[in-house]
């Protein structure tokens, strides 16, 4: 049985165990090497801990199966463990993110997908998101943002969505 809940600091290791391999699947070969170098495996757990206030996790039988991070109107991260892909976890997390954006009063949610991540792009399109085209996403880095070619996807949300 799947359950959605707000993340806690205790979830950070599980989130990182999902995030790093998922990030590699989506990004390796699709982003500048500078970003790959800036995202070593050991960086994901501290980042997951920093993002706890913005994170919702999906659990299946008590185990973290996926997560979504929402900051403002941006759905910043959506990842599901390999074992739970295709199970509906990603759709449930994305719907929760849309409700979160709407509840915060934003009329449109947005997210960035690296240009070469065709699987994710197809998923968002099936979920009713619109590809608004390429842009340079500015991935955070302590030495300054790293430009990453990505597609900007948007979806109108409403207060009714938030319920």
C-alpha positions, 0 to 999 in steps of 0.5 A: 500500500502506498502512502504519501507524507512529508519527509523527515530528516530520518528519510534523507538516507533513503531519499539519497539512495533513490536520488543518486542512481535516478539522477545518473539514469537521467543525467549521465551523457545528457549534461555537461561534465562540470555538473556530473563532477559537481554531483558525486554520490556522497553529495546526495544525502546532505542535499536530501537533508537540506531539502527535507522541508520541501520534500514529500515521500511516497512509501510502499509497505513502510519503505521510501519508494520515491520522493518529490521536492517542490520549491515555490512553483518549481517541481524541482526533483521527482524520483522513484526507485527502480523497483517501483517504476511503473507502479503509479508512485511517480504519478502520485508524487507529481499530483501531490507536487501540483497540489502543493504548488496550487496551495501556495497560490501559484497558477502554474507549476513548472519543472526542468527536464534535461534535453536527452531524458526522453523517458521523463519527457514522455512521462510528463507529457502523459501527465498533461504537462506542456513542453515550452521548449529549450532553455538553459537551466541554472543548476546550483553549485557553490562556485556559481550556477552551471548552465544545463540545456533543458526543456521547461515543462509547465502545467496550470494548477488551481486552488481546486487542484490543491484540495 
